[in-house]
């Protein structure tokens, strides 16, 4: 049985002192394919990885796209990370602070938390400057003061940070903040950025400085991003094995797969389930299919579709919960999975699909008769063209997703027909990932601005669900023109859910947290603001000659690029 997160380890100590058993469980799924090197690693060479989305930014505090993490995994590091067993392990820190080792302490009144981080000595940024505790404090400060930050969750819970010495930072939280271990997932260099008035206008957004095995030496928008060996890396000269990694932009996942099959690239990021048969039948290629927390969904905007929409406004069509119910009833999830994904996925039910807080209560199934009856009863009347209207409002919606994804486009075509059959007109308005998932108002992300009706994409929460549930479903996290950092894109508002979110993040009792998150996710599903399409695996592919990969159910496939090597 796999271990859970640090929060459970902390809880175990508390319960043991009280003579109570600690909870068990966790993610037991094993990867369907793992990679094991059959020979000693060789040094040198360049690996080319196809990416069919291009990052709008590589600055971690602005970023929102998964492809940004794919590139940054080789460059930027944090204090701690997660291994495939769900344990927190130190990266730049000497250890992960816990109650047991004295690194995490509740204040005397039991209402606040102090966490002490100790940096490993001798670590340098890739430019040769030393990493110090001042960089930890600066990371918090910039996340809080930069108006263009994508999400402040975790940092906004910090009251202050003390720096006893160059390698020690004491983080004072305003309350008991359970997800603290992964709070500082991406450190930022104070010496490089502290004098910059606007980081978004600097070269840092294309070539961020890090402490990882590689450094970014070239960024060609919509073409390629080149990473070269970081000679100041703490693992040098032994690692990394590769001299370079080039992330090559391709217009679609289909083109990426074709280039992989032709030997033009060594690996391809993010295949769909529908593409796996093509890889399986191609000699010289290997698949890595790893269970992951990614969930494909369609989010429904309940506020008016306009720029910087008023969170209290009501969408003329989707503001009616009966319409939202009908769209769910007319969505054939299982049929889509069977026909378009070759049965290699499961219908989604919540934003947390794996781990200790997984919520598996299913949404209602496909029933177009029920969908029609629901709309009839709600007063949505079909016109001569078969499209419904109510009170002079036509049931006409826009439906967006990322360009370059053939699977998503096929899903759209299925749903356009299904929804038209119940009297709802849907128009496709797809956009590039660099826009639709930019994660910023300045980048014109329609989710942030509120300029969408229906939007389909996927997101990947970390092992502690708070980093997803707080920013995405608390009413105070609805993005506005004054503060664009929230991620509550459906404009979901529920006082009971807000209270449960706050309770879940402010206790170390794992059972209380799990129950609180379940309450939130039930309220979310009862509001019918998101259609959870299917739970996705992390699927990547490579040529046999690229070795060193290891599976990690909580991390994307570039998490261990320092161990990659090419057969010669």
N, C-alpha and C positions, 0 to 999 in steps of 0.2 A: 504494500500500500504506500502510495507516494506521500511525502510530507507536504504540508501546506506552506503558507507564507510565514514570515516572521511574526505576524500578528498572532498566529496560532501558537508559535513557540513561546511568545510572551504570555499568552493566556494559559498555556500548560503550566508555567511556573506559578502563576497566580492560583490556579485551581489546585495544584499539588499542595500548596501551602494550606489550602482549605480542606484538603482530603477528598477532592472531587476528581473524577476522571476527565482528561482532556478529550475534546472531540477529535475524530479521525476522519479519514476520507481524502478525496482530492482527485486529480486527473489521472485516471488509470490507463487512458488510451495510449497505445504504442504506435510509433510511426510505421506506416506500411512499407517504407523503404528507408534504409539507413545506409550510410556510406562508411566503409572501412578501408583504410589504405592497406594495400597488399605488398607495398614495397617502401623502402626508406624515402622520405621526401627529397626532392631535388630542388636546388635554388635557382632563382632567376626566371625570366620570361614575363610575358604580359598576357593576362587573361582578359578577354573581351566579353562583357555581359550585356545582352540586349534588354533594354527597358522600353516599354511601349507607352509610358507616361513620362513626361519630363517635369522635374521639379521647378516650381515657380520661385523657390528660394531654398537655400540650404541653411539659413539661420534658424537654429532650433526653436527660438522663442517666437518666430513668425510661422513656422512650418505647420502644415496640416496634412500633407500627402504622405501616404505610405512609401512612395518611391523616394522621398527625401530621406527617410530612415535607411532605406536600402543603400544609398550612397554614403550617408553619414556614419553608418556602423563601422566603417573602416577608418574614420577620422576623429569623431567626437566621442568622448567617454564621460561617464558620470561616476558618482561615488560607489554605487552598487548596481548589480544587475540580477537577473533571474536565470537559474539553470533550468534544464528541462524537467527536473523533479519538482519544481515549484519552490525551491529554496532561494533565499536571497544570499548572494555571495559578493564579497568586496571586489571592487574594480580598482579605483584610485585610493580607496580607504584601506587602512590596515585590517579592519574588521567591520562587520555590520553591527551597530550598537543595539544592544538588547537590555532588558531588565536584568537578565542573568549575568551579563558581563559588566554591568554598571554603566553602560553607555547611554541607556535610556532611563530617565528617572521622572516620576510624577512629582509635582510640587507638593508641598506639605498639605495643602488644602485638597489635593486630589483632583484639581480641576484643570491643570495645565501639564505640559510635557516639555522636558528639556532633553535634547539629544546631542551628544558629543561625538563629533566625527574627527578621526585622526587620519591625516594623509600619509601615504607611504613616502618615505624620504627619497629625495633625488629625482623625482619625476619632473620632466621638462615639457613645455609646449614644443610643438614641432619647429618653432623658430629659435629654440634654445633657451628661452627665458624659463625660470623655475616656476613650477606650479606651487601656489601657496594658499593658505586658508583665506587670504583676501579675495581670491577668485571665487570661493564659495559664497562669501558675503556679497560680492559684486553680482554674481549670478542672480541671487534673490533680488537685489536692488534693481537691476535692469528689467527683470521680469515684472516688477511692480510698477516701474515708472514709465516704461516705453508704451505709448498709447496704441501702438500697432501690434502688441502681443496677441497671439491667438487664444491663449488659455492660461489663466493664472491659478488654476486649482493647485493646492498644496502650498504655493508661495504666499497666497493671500491669508493663509492660516498662521503664518509666522509673525511673531510680535517683534523680535529683535534677534541679532546674532552677535555674539561676543567672540573675539579672537585672542585667546590667551598667548598664542605664539604663532609662528609662521606655518605650523603644520596642524593646528587645532582650531576647530570652529565649534562653538556651542550654540545650537539653534534652539531658541525659545519659542514654543508654539503657544497660541492663545488659548488652546484647549487640548484635550487628549486627541491627538490626530493620528489615528491608527495607520494610515498608508505612508508614513514618513520614510520608510526605507528607500523608495524609488523617487522621492521628491526631487533630488538633485540628479536627474538622469542625464543631464547634459551641461557640463560646466563651460563657462564663458571667460575669456581672457581679459582681466582687468587692464593689464598693461597696454593692450592693443586698442581697447574700445572706450576707456573711461573718458577720453576727451572728445569723443564723437558726439555731435549734437543730434544726429539722426542716423542710426546704424543702417536703416533701410536704404540709405543713399550711398553706402560704402561698398567696397569690394567684398566685405565679409559675407554678404548674402550669397555670393557665388563661390567664395573660397574661405570658408570658416576655418579658424585656427583650432587645432585640437591636440590631444595627447596620444591619439591612437596610432596604429601601426603604419598608417599611410597619411599623406598630406595631399591636398588638392592643388594641382599645378596648372590645370587648364579647365575652363568652363566655356563651352561653346553652346549658346542657347539653342535648344531643339536639335542639337547635333551630337555632342558628346561631353562627358566629364572625365578627366584623367586624374587618377590617384597614383602617386609615386611613393616608394618606400620612404618612411620617416626615419632618418638616421639617428634622431634623438629619442626614438621610442625606447621605453625601458626594457623591451625584449631584444633589442638589437645587440649584436649583429645576427643572433640566431634566428630571429623572426622580425618581419614576415619573410616567408619564403619567396614570394613573387616580387619582382621589381616594380611592376605596374598592374593596375586594373583600370580598364577603360569601360565606362558605362556608355554604351552606344544607343542613341535614340532611334527607334523605329516607329513608323506610323501606326502600327497596329500589332496586336498579339499574333495575328496570322502571319504577318511579315517576319516577326521575330522568330516564330517557329520554323518558317521556311529557311531563314538564315542559319538557324541552329542545325537543321537537317542537312544543309549544304556545307556545313563546316566553316561558315563565315564568322561565327561567334562561338565562344566556348560554353556559354551558359545563357539561360533565359529566365528572367524573373516573372513570376505570377502567371502561370498557365491556368486556363479554366479547366474544369472537370471534363468538358467536351473535347479538349485537345489531347487528353492523355492517351487515347488509343493510337494516335498518330506517332507519339513518342515511343510507345511500347513496341510498335512494329518496325521502328527504324534502328538498324544495327549501329552500334557505336554510341548510342545515347542512353542516359540513365535518368530515371525520375526520382525525385525526392518528394514524397507525399507525407506531410506531417500534420496530425490533428492540430487545429489552431482555434483561437477565439474569434476569428473573423465572421461577421454576420452580414449577409447581403440584405438590404432592406429598401423599402420605398417610404419616404417620409412625406407627410401631408401637411401643408402649411395651413394653419387654422386662422391666420390673420390675413389681411388684405395683401394681395400680390402687388407690392409697389416698393420702391427704394426707401430704405429706413422705415419700414412699416411700423405702425403703432401696434405694440404688443396687445393692446386692448381692443383693437379693431377686430372685426369678424369677417372672415372670407365669405363672399356671397354664395359659394357652392359648398366648399369644404367646412364652412362654419357649422353646417348641419351634421350632427353626429350620425343621423340616419343615412346620409349620403356616404359618410366614411365607412359605416358598417357595410353598406351595399358593395362598395368597391372591394372590401376584404372578401365578402361572400362570393364575389365574381372573379376571384383570383385563384386559378388552379395550380397551387404550389406543387403538389405531387406530380401532376402531369408534366409540368415544366421540368422538374427534376428528372423524371423518367425519360422524357423525349429529348431534352436539350443538354442534360448533364449526365446522360447514360446511367442514371440512378445513383450517381456517386456523390450524393449529398443528402441531408435531411432537412425537412421543413423547419424553418426558424420559429422561435417562440418568444425570444427576448434578446436584449443586447448582451447578455452574459450567458454564453453557451457552454463554457467549461470552467472548471475550478470549483472552489468550495462554495461559491455563491450562485452557481448555475441555476437558472430558473427555467423549468421545462414545461410549464403548463401551456398546452397548445392553444393557438388562436382557433376560432371557428373555421371549419373546413369549407371546401368549395361547394356552393349551393346557389346556382343562378336563379332558381325559382324563388328562393328566399330573398335574394337580392332584389328581384323585381317586386315582390310583395312588400318589402321594406320601403322601397321608393314610392310605390303606389300609396301606401298608408301614410307616408310622410307628406304627400301632396305634390310630388314631382310627377308631372303629367307629360306623357309622350306626345310630341307634335307630329305633323304629317311626315316629317323626315325621320321619325323614330327617336329623336333626341328630346329629352325631357326638359321641362322648365317649371319654375315655381315663382310666383310673384313677379313675373316679368324677367326673371333671371334664367338664362339658358345654362344647362349643365354641360359647359364646355371648359376643358382644363388643358393646361400644358403639362408635358411629361418630359423631364430631362434626365440625362445620364452622361457619362464620359464618352467622348468620341474614341474610336479605335478599338472598341470592345465588341466584337461580333456577337458574343453570347448575350450581352446586355441588349444589344439591338434586336436580337431575335426574341428575347423575353418581351421587349416593348411591343413588337408586332403581335405577339400572342395576346397581350393585355389590351392593346388598342381594340382588337376584335371582340374580346370578351366583354369589355366595358361598353362598347358600342351596342352590343346585344342587349344590355340592360338599360340603354338609353342615355349613356354618357359619352359625349364626344371628347376625344383626347388627341392633342396635337403634339408631335415630337419636336423638341427644341434642345438637341444635344449640344454640348460645349466641350472644349478641351479640358483635361484634368487640371491643367495649370490655372484655369479660371474657375471651374465649377467646384474644385476642391482646394482653392488657394488658401482658404482659412483666414481671409482678411477682407475688410470692407474696401480698402484701397485696391485690392486685387479683383474686386467685383464678384466675390463669391456670392452667388445668389442665396445661399443658405443664411449667410450673415446679414445680407441686406433685406431678405424677405421677398426677393423677386422670383418666386417660383410657386407652382401649385403642387406638383408631384415630382419628387427627385429620388433617383435610385443610385445607391452607392454602397460601399461596405466600409466598416470601421473595425479596428482591432484593439480591444481593451487590454490593459495589462493585467497581471494576476490579481491585483487588488481592484475590485470593481469601482471603488470610490472615484478613481481618476476618470471614469466614464460617466457614472451615474450623476455625480454632483454637477459637472459643467453642462451636461446634456439635458437634464430633466428638472433641475431646480428652477423655480420661476424667476429667481434673481439672476439667472444665467442666460436670459433672453438677450441677444445682441441688440444694441441700440446705437444710434449715431454718437451718443455721448460716451458709450463704453461698448466697443465691438468685441470684447474678449470672450463673451459667453458663447456657448455652443448649443443652446436650447433652440434648435432650428424650427421645430414644429410650433413653437410658442405655447407649449404645454404648461398649464397652470393648475396646481392642485395643492391647497394648503396642507392636507394630510401627507401628501407625498413629500413636500418640502420638509415637514417635521421629521419624517422617517429618514430622509437623507441626512439631515443634521445629526440625528441620533446615531445613525450607522457609522458616521465618520468620527464620532467623539467617544467611542468606547473600544476597549480591547477585547470585549467579550464576543467571541466569534459567533456564538449562537444568536445573540441579540442582533449582531450585525447582519447575519444571514436572514433573519426574520424581517428586519427593517427593509433590506433590499428587496425581498420578495413582495413586501407591501407596496413598495414603489413601482415595481414592474407590473404588478397586478393592476394598479391604478393607471399606469401607462396604457396597458392593453385594454382596459375598460373604457378608455377615452378614444380608442380607435384612431390614433394619430400616426401610427407606424404599422406598415405591413411587413412582417419579418419573413422574407422570402425563403432563405435557406442558410444553414450553417456551412461555412466553407472550410475546406482544408487549405493549408499552405502548400501549393504545388509549384515546384521549380524543376528545371531540367538542365542537364549539362552533358558535355561529351565525356566519354570514359577517361580521357586523358587529364581531365581536371579533377584532382583528388583533394582530400582533406576535409570535406564537408562532414558536419555532424548535425544530427537532428536536435531541435530545441522547440518544444511545443509552445513556448512563450516568446520566442524571438524569431525574426525573419532570417532568411537563409544566409545573409551576409554577416551575421553576428560574429562569425569566427574566421574572417578573411585572413587573419594572420597565419592561419594553419593551412590555407589553400596552397597547392603546388601543381605544377604541370609535369606530366611524364615526358621524358626526353628520349 
